[in-house]
Amino acid sequence: MAIYGFLGASRRDPNPLFLATAHRIADYALEKSAAGCLCRGTDFADEGGHFRSEDPSAAAMIAGGLFAVHHKTTAPSRDAARYRDGGETHRASLIDRY
């Protein structure tokens, strides 16, 4: 998952662009996520994604990435809470549905 890649790069390189990119990807994932979870299709731009089988591994990667971005957010903020809440929503969808 791209979120993990950019978070890893931000740990190894002080360039703030890596962490900012991880935040932008997390924001994009939250914006494009279906209400309740991200289990349908792995491609946000795939018009047929609503009719494909569910993809719990994508939901798990998004949940983990959102929790990681939450922990990497330096100051308590609305964004940090949004990442945590998004991760919790995806995690709960996996527990409830699988």
Residue pairs with C-beta under 8 A, 6 or more apart in sequence:
1 61
1 62
1 64
1 65
2 22
2 25
3 22
3 25
3 26
3 29
3 61
3 62
3 65
3 66
3 68
3 69
4 61
4 64
4 65
4 68
6 18
6 19
6 21
6 22
6 25
7 18
7 19
7 22
7 65
7 68
7 69
7 72
9 18
10 16
10 18
10 19
10 22
10 72
19 72
22 65
22 69
22 72
23 69
23 73
23 79
25 65
26 65
26 66
26 69
26 83
26 86
28 44
29 38
29 62
29 65
29 66
29 86
30 66
30 82
30 83
30 86
32 38
32 44
33 62
33 86
33 89
33 90
34 40
36 89
36 93
37 59
37 89
37 90
37 92
37 93
37 94
37 97
38 58
38 59
38 62
38 90
38 93
39 54
39 55
39 56
39 58
39 59
39 93
39 94
39 97
40 49
40 50
40 52
40 54
40 55
41 48
41 49
41 50
41 52
41 55
41 58
42 49
42 55
42 58
43 49
46 52
54 97
56 94
56 97
56 98
59 90
59 93
59 94
60 90
60 94
62 86
62 87
62 90
63 86
63 87
63 88
63 90
63 91
63 94
64 87
65 87
66 83
66 84
66 86
66 87
66 90
67 83
67 84
67 87
67 91
69 83
70 80
70 81
70 83
70 84
70 87
73 79
73 80
73 83
